[in-house]
Amino acid sequence: MSPSTTVSALTFRQMLITVALGVVLWLAAALLLNALSGTGVHDGFSRVVLYLAIIPGTAPFIVLIDKAAGLAAGQTGVAVSLAVGAATLLDGLALAWTPGLYGGAEHVDVAGSAILWGAGVAIMLAFVYDVWRR
């Protein structure tokens, strides 16, 4: 591998910042989905719009994690994957024990799946961002 394609390990400080931001951003997403649960955003064509909006809505958080953790080129995909891992762990716990966080039992499946979609989008965008930064 040439140096331009090498992925550097994260420092402990970068890991802490990344995990903390993953937790905060997950909670913000869950609370936003809760606030939107009564608007019909989880139903029909509105769900398609929600999923499409998650793509550009996630992009600023990739840059936020990059800047806040002081990442070098090649670290963003790994860092965002770590943030998503922390968020996914909490999401799994919250889905099982606090479904009210997502707007109640009737919204748990669609809100949880929207968060999973956002997690995948974040990881994909982070690796694209790393390539773009080169």
C-alpha positions in Angstrom: 0.0 0.0 0.0 1.2 3.4 -0.8 1.2 6.0 2.0 -1.7 7.9 0.4 -4.0 4.9 0.9 -2.9 3.9 4.4 -5.4 4.2 7.2 -3.9 5.6 10.3 -5.1 4.3 13.7 -7.0 6.7 15.9 -5.5 8.2 19.0 -7.2 7.6 22.3 -8.3 11.3 22.3 -9.8 10.9 18.8 -11.6 7.8 19.8 -13.2 9.5 22.8 -14.3 12.5 20.8 -15.6 10.3 18.0 -17.6 8.0 20.4 -19.0 11.0 22.3 -20.2 12.6 19.1 -21.7 9.3 17.9 -23.7 9.1 21.1 -24.8 12.8 20.9 -25.8 12.5 17.3 -27.7 9.3 17.8 -29.7 10.8 20.7 -30.4 13.9 18.5 -31.7 11.7 15.7 -33.8 9.6 18.0 -35.4 12.7 19.6 -36.0 14.3 16.2 -37.7 11.1 15.0 -39.8 11.2 18.2 -40.7 14.8 17.5 -41.7 14.0 14.0 -43.6 10.8 14.9 -47.0 12.6 15.0 -46.6 14.2 11.6 -46.9 11.1 9.4 -43.3 11.2 8.4 -43.1 7.4 8.9 -45.9 6.6 6.5 -46.2 6.2 2.8 -44.3 8.6 0.5 -43.2 10.6 3.5 -41.0 7.8 4.5 -39.3 7.9 1.1 -38.7 11.6 1.6 -37.4 11.0 5.1 -34.9 8.4 3.9 -33.7 10.7 1.0 -33.4 13.6 3.5 -31.1 11.5 5.7 -28.4 11.5 3.0 -27.7 15.2 2.8 -28.6 15.6 6.5 -25.8 13.2 7.5 -23.1 14.9 5.5 -22.4 17.8 7.9 -21.9 15.4 10.7 -19.1 13.6 8.8 -17.3 17.0 8.6 -18.1 17.7 12.3 -16.5 14.5 13.4 -13.5 15.0 11.1 -12.9 18.5 12.4 -13.7 17.9 16.1 -11.5 14.9 16.4 -8.7 16.4 14.3 -8.6 13.6 11.8 -6.0 13.1 9.2 -6.8 12.0 5.7 -7.7 8.3 5.7 -9.1 8.3 9.3 -12.6 9.5 8.7 -14.1 6.2 7.6 -12.7 4.5 10.6 -13.7 7.3 13.0 -17.3 7.5 11.7 -17.5 3.7 11.9 -16.6 3.9 15.5 -19.1 6.6 16.2 -21.8 4.6 14.4 -20.8 1.5 16.5 -21.4 3.4 19.7 -24.7 4.8 18.4 -25.8 1.4 17.3 -25.1 -0.1 20.7 -27.3 2.5 22.3 -29.9 2.2 19.7 -30.2 -1.5 20.3 -30.6 -0.9 24.0 -33.1 1.9 23.6 -35.2 0.0 21.0 -35.6 -2.8 23.5 -36.1 -0.9 26.8 -37.2 2.6 26.0 -39.4 2.5 22.9 -41.0 5.8 24.0 -37.8 7.5 22.9 -38.9 6.9 19.3 -42.4 8.2 19.7 -44.0 5.1 21.2 -44.4 1.4 20.4 -46.2 2.1 17.1 -43.1 4.0 15.7 -40.3 1.8 17.1 -39.8 -0.2 13.9 -39.9 2.7 11.4 -37.8 5.0 13.6 -35.3 2.3 14.4 -35.0 1.4 10.7 -34.5 5.1 9.8 -31.6 5.3 12.4 -30.1 2.1 10.9 -30.4 3.6 7.4 -28.6 6.8 8.7 -25.9 4.7 10.2 -25.2 3.0 6.9 -25.3 6.3 5.1 -22.8 7.8 7.5 -20.3 5.0 7.1 -20.6 5.1 3.3 -20.3 8.9 3.2 -17.3 8.9 5.5 -15.3 6.6 3.2 -16.3 8.6 0.2 -15.2 11.8 2.1 -11.8 10.1 2.8 -11.3 9.5 -0.9 -12.4 13.0 -1.7 -9.9 14.5 0.8 -6.9 12.9 -0.9 
